[in-house]
Amino acid sequence: MKHFIEINNELSLSLYSSMRQKNSHNKNVKLIFSPLSAISTLSMIFLGARGMSSWQMNELLHLDEMISFNPHLLYKQLMDSIMTSGSAGFVKQLLVDQKEDPFIEFYKSRIHTFIMDMPINNDKFENLLEDYQIDSDTPMAVMGASYFKCRLNESHFDVVQPAEINFINLPSFGRRLVPTRGLTLHGKIQAGYDPELDATSIQIPLKMPLDLSLILILPGKSSEFKVGGLSTLESKLNLKGWNNLLKRFVPLERAHIYIPALRESSLVNLNTTFSHMGSTEIFGKEANFMGINGGRDLKLSAFYEFSNVSLYHLIKGATKMEAQSHEDNKTYIIRFERQFLYVLRHNPTGLITSIGRYVKPKPEDL
């Protein structure tokens, strides 16, 4: 299991890094991405790949290194455990042109073994292709989608209150300080500073049964603003840096945390990303997906991933701490009032389920 998590976390961070390199000219573009959704979807397609297509995909996924267990079954178990919380969901669609040969029964039965049929009552997915004007190019396109409706575990904090945060904007956005809606959290929290990444991070526990933690990563120290800090942090973040960052967490007995409202969604096409990472064969004329329909007429024309993450809370009643008008020297103050990274992490396994970058407040939060 540990090796499986390391492989997937390394691939998750590599995919994110590749996507950011693709948009390196636009440092202020938002992005939220579920590597768990994308990797498990690619693994589903891998079951029908043959020849060089299969080899290239395996070089990326490293499925042959997992000989003591079935990785497809483990993906299913992980997603099942998250989905049964009712606060998260995954959707996978394999779209094949009607003119092509139909799926062979063996492939369909294998997919049904590893994909749980569960209805998703979420408006985000009802008309996804139409809402985002996605071109499901022929002969074969893949659509993966995920949502995480996260709720703060208020029992971990003494105070949870709405707050107005002066978010630091870049000059290209107009005003330098933009008041935006957010939250202030008072109480105990896991936090740390990693000097190699030059990043301050906190770990926010989420409400069960969604057994995830929300990790916020701020470039530099909380009291220091660095131009281009987010891009610099992203360029450094790899598996070693991620693991070292987690080791820096220590419990703070008294902390005041300020975070903006978090309701983010984005749609990405991973064609260029997967090609850049070596899986070129699956998109070309020589693609071999005979295991899907028994013919050599399929190539992957589009690989879309839609992700949605939101953070909700219930306001707790006032406590003695709320009445304090000053913040003494024993209180640690961390303000997420500028661009930062955020990661959803599966607590039982340590698996990265989502990675995103917060660049500026939404207009409705101003």
N, C-alpha and C positions, 0 to 999 in steps of 0.2 A: 504493500500500500504506500509506504513512504516514497519508494522509487517512482511510483505512478504519479503521486502528487508533485514531486520535484520535476518530472518530465513535463507535466501539464502546466505548472506555474512558470517554468522557463519558456515554454512555447507561448503562454499567455502574454508574458512581458515582451517577447520577441515580436509577436503579432502587433501588439500595441505600438511598439517602437517603429515597426515598418509602416504602420498607418500614419504615424506622426511625421516620419521622414517624407512620405508622399505629400503631406500638407505643410512641410517646413516653411514654405513661403508665407503661410497664413498662421501666425502665432496665436491668433485670437479666435480660432474656430473651436466651437465646443465639440466634445466627443464623449459618448458613453457607449461601451462595448462589452458584451458578455462573451469572454473567451470560452466559457463552459458550453454555451449554446453553439458557438461556431465550431469548436473542436469536435464536439459530439456529433454535429451535423455532418462534418467532413468525414468522420469515422463511419457514419451511416452510408455515405456514398462510397467509401473505401470497400465496403462489402461487395459492391458490384464491379469494382475496377479489376482490370487484368493487365498483365504485361508491364510495360514501362510506366503506365499511369499508376498502377498499383505500387510499383517500386518507389516512384517519386513521392507518393502520398505517405508511404510507410517511412521514408527518410525524414519526413516532416513530423509525423505522429509518433514514431518509435513504438508502434504497436507490437512489433515482434520481440521487443525487450520484456514484455509482460507475459512470461511463460507460466507463471504459477497461478494465474487467474485470467478470466475473460474480461478484457478492458471494456468491451461493449456492454457487458452486464453490469460492470461497476459504474459506467456512465449512467445507465438506467437507474440503478439504485440511488445514486447521488441526486439525480433530478427528481426521482419519485419522492425522496425524503424532503426535498425543498418544496415541491409542488403540493404535497399533502398538507402543508401549513395553511393553504388557502390564500397566502399573501404573495405568492410567486407563481409564475407559469412559464412554460416553454412550448413553442409551436414550431413544427418542422414541416415544410412542404417541398416535395419533389415534383416539379412541373415538367411534363414531357409532351412534346407536340403530338397531337392526335394522329398525324400522318405516320408517326414512327411505330415500330413494333411495340406491342404492350409489354408490361412487366412480366417476367417469368414468375411462376408461382413460388419457386424456391427462394428467390430474392424477397418477394413479398412476405413469405413466412418468416424469413430471418429478421426482416425489419420489424415485424409485429412482435417478435420475441423480445426485442430490445427497446421498443418504444411503447410507453404506456399510453393507452387511449384514455384521456381525461378531458371532459369538457371545460373550456376556459371561458368564464363569463366576464369578459373584459372588452370594453369598447375599442381598446387600442388595436385589437386584432381583427375586428369584424370585416372591415373593408380596407385592409392594409395595402393591397396592390393598387386599389383605386385611389385611396387617399394620398399616397405618396407618388402616384403616377409612375409606378415601377413598370419598366418594360421587361416582361418575362420572355426574353429572347429565345428563339428556337435554336437547336432542337431540345435543350434541357436546361432548366434553371432551378436554382435552389433558393428557398426562402426560409430563414430561421428567425425566430423572434423570441424575446424574453421580456418579462417585467418583474420588478421587485417592488412591492409596496411595503416599505419598511416602517416600523413604528418603534420609537424610542422605548427602551425599558426604563420607565420613569422611576422605578423602585431603586435604581442605582444612584439617583441624585436627590439632593435635599430640596432643590428648587429647579423647576423648568418653567421658564417664562418667555412670552413673546418679547422681542427686542428689535429696536431699530439699529441697523449696522451701517456705518459709513464705509461703503465699499470703495476701495481705491481703484479707480479706472485708469486706463492708459490714455494719453492725450488724444489718440485717434477716436476715442469714444465721446469726446466732448468734455463734460465736467470731470474734474479730478476725483472729487468725493461725491458719491451717489448714495443717498440714504435708501436703504432697502430693508424689507422685512426679514426677520430671522429669529433666532432663539438664543437665549442665554441659559447655560447649564451650570449649576453650582453643586459641588460635592466631590466625591472621590472619582478618579479616572486614571486609566493607564496612559502614560505619555512618555515621550523620549525625544532626544535630539541626536541625530547621527552626523558626525563631523565629516565623514567621507562623502555622503550625499549632500551634506549641508542642508538638512531638512529637519523640521519639527513635526512630529506626528502624534496623534491621539487615537485611541481605540474606543469607540462608542458601542456599548452593548445594545442589541436590538431585542424587541419583545419576542418571547417564545410563542408558538412553536417554530418560528422562523429562526433557526439556530445559526445566525450569521452575526458578524460584527462589521461595523462601518469604520474603516480606517481613513482618516483625513491626513494628508501629507502637505505641509506648508513649506515652500522653498525658503531656506534660510532660517534664522531665528525669528520668533514671534515679533520682536520689537524692531526688526530690520527689514526694510523694503529693498528688493533688488530688481532692477529692470531686467526683463528676460529670465527671471528666476525660474518660471515654470518650465520653459523650454530646456534650460540647463539641467534641471532636475530630471526631466524625461530622458535626456540624452545619457544620463548616468545610471538610470534605474535598470538593473538586470537581476537575475536570480540571486547572485551573491549579495548585491546591495539590498534587495528585498529582505533576505534572511537576516542580514545584519541589522536592518532597521527594526525588525521585530524583536531582536535581542536587546534593543535599547529601551524597550518599554519598562517603566518602573511605576509603581502605584503612587499617585499624588493624593494625599489625604484631603487637601482643600484646593480646589481649582475653580476658576471661573472661565468658562468656554463660551465664545461667541461665534455662531455659525449662521450663514445666510440660509434662506429657504432653499431646499433641494428638491427640485422637480425637473428632471432632465430626460430627454429622449433624443435619439438620433438614428439615422439609417445610413449604412455604409455598404458599398460593393467591394467585396474582398478579392475580386479577380486579380488586380494588380498586386495586392499584398501577397497572396499565395504564389503568384508567378515569381515575384521578387525573392521569395523564400525557397524557390527551387521546383515548385509544382507547376511547370510550364506545360507538360504533356496533356494534362486534363482539359486544357482550354483549346488545344489545337486540333488539326485535322486527323492526327494520328492517335487521338484519344481512344482508349479501349475500355468500354463499359459493357462488355459482353455479358457480364454477370447480372446486369439489370434487365436487359431485354433480349439477350441472345444474339444481337447483331453488332456490327461495327459502325452504326449510323449515329451514335450519340457522342456529343462532346459537351462539356460544361460551359454554357454561354454566359451565365451570370450566377453569382453567389452573394445574395443579399443577407444582411443581418440588421434587424431592428431591435433596439434596446430601450427600455424605459425604467428609470429608477426614481422613486420618490420617498421622502422621509416625512412621516406623520408623527403626531404626539398628542397626548392629553395633558392639559395644564394642571399641574399639581397645586395644592393649596399652599399658602404662604407658611414659611417657617421662621425660626429665629434668625437664620442666616439672612433672610430677605430684608430684615429690619436694619442690618448693618449698613450704614451709609458710607463706610470706608472699606478699602481693601488693604488689609494689613500685610506686613512683610512675609507672612507665612502662606499667603494665598498666591498661587500661580495663575497668571492671566494669559490666556492664549486666544488671540483673535484671528479668525479666518476671514479677514477683511480684504484679501487680495486673492489673485488666482492660485488655485491649489489642485492637487490630485485627490481622488477618493477611490477607495477599493472596498468591495464587498468580499469578505472572507468567510468561508465555511468553517465554523468553530471545531467540529469533531475531527476534520481532516486537515485543515489549513489550506484547502484549495481556494484559489482565486476564482470567484464567479463573475465579477464585473470590475471594469476599470473605467474611470471617467476623469475628465478635466473640467473644472468649474472656472469659466473665464469672465463672466459678467452676469449680473442679475437679469431675470426675465422682466419684460416691461410690466407685467401684472404684479410683480413683487415690489415695484418702486412706490 
